[in-house]
Amino acid sequence: MPRYYFDLRDESGLALDEEGLELASPRAVQAEAAKSLADMARDAMLSALPAGGRQTMAIEVRDDGGPLMQVTFSFEIENFKSRSHTRDH
């Protein structure tokens, strides 16, 4: 089975996957890239500043022959005027 490497790219740079995964098909590779990116996006959302500007991240997939695909995700957190809720008792 071929081995695929899932490198992580964000504003801080590129983190190379040194280990890789053996996967049976291009569809399995795409599914793994999407899962990895979803995990990365969730972590970024949880640690982002309240109005932190646009963030972009990607999973770059390669095999021993070189690059195969890139899956990219961008988001921006935009806070609207917060409303005060007061209650009179």
N, C-alpha and C positions, 0 to 999 in steps of 0.2 A: 504494500500500500504506500502511496506517495506521502511524503511529509510536507506539511505546510507551516509557515511561520506567520504569526499575527503581530506585527509591529504596531505600537501605539504612538500616535502623534497628537500633540496638543500645543498650546501656547508655550509650554516650557521646553518643548523639543521632541525628540524621537527616542522611544525606548524599544530597543530591539528584542525580539523574542528569540532567545538562544536555544530553546528546547523544541518548540514546534509540536504539532499534532499530526498523527497519521489519520487521514480521512479518505473515505472510499470514492467520493464523487464531488464534482464542482458544486452541486446543490448543497452538500454537507459543508463544504468550505464557506459558501455564502451564508448559510445558517449560523455557523460558528462566528463569522465576522460580525453579523448582525447582533448576535447575543453578546459578544464582547463589547461592541459599541454601546449597546443599551445599558450594560453595567457601568461603563465609563461615564455615560451621560447622566445616569442616576447619581453617581458619586459627585459629579461636577455640580449638579443642581443642588444637592444637599450642602455643599461647601461654598457655593457661590455667594458673593455679597448681594444684599437686597436689590441693588440697582447696579450690578456689576458690569454692564456692557456686554457686547456680543462675545460669545465663546464658540470656538470651532474645534472639533476633534475628529480624528480619523483612525480607522484600522487599515493598515496597508498589508496586504497578503502577498506572500512570495513563496516560491519553492526553490529548489536547488538551481533551477534555470533562470530565476529572476522574478521581477514583479508580475503579479497576476491580476489583482484588483485592489481598489480602494473604496471603502465605505465611509462616508463623511456625514457628520451631524453638526449643526449649528443651532445655537439658541441665544436668546437675549431676555433678560429679566427686566421688565419695565414696571415700576411701581407707580400707581396712580395716587392722587391725593388721599391720604388716609382720613377716614371719617371718625370723629369722636362720637361715641354713644354714651349718653348720660341717662341715668334713670332717676326719677324722683320717687321717693317712697313716702 
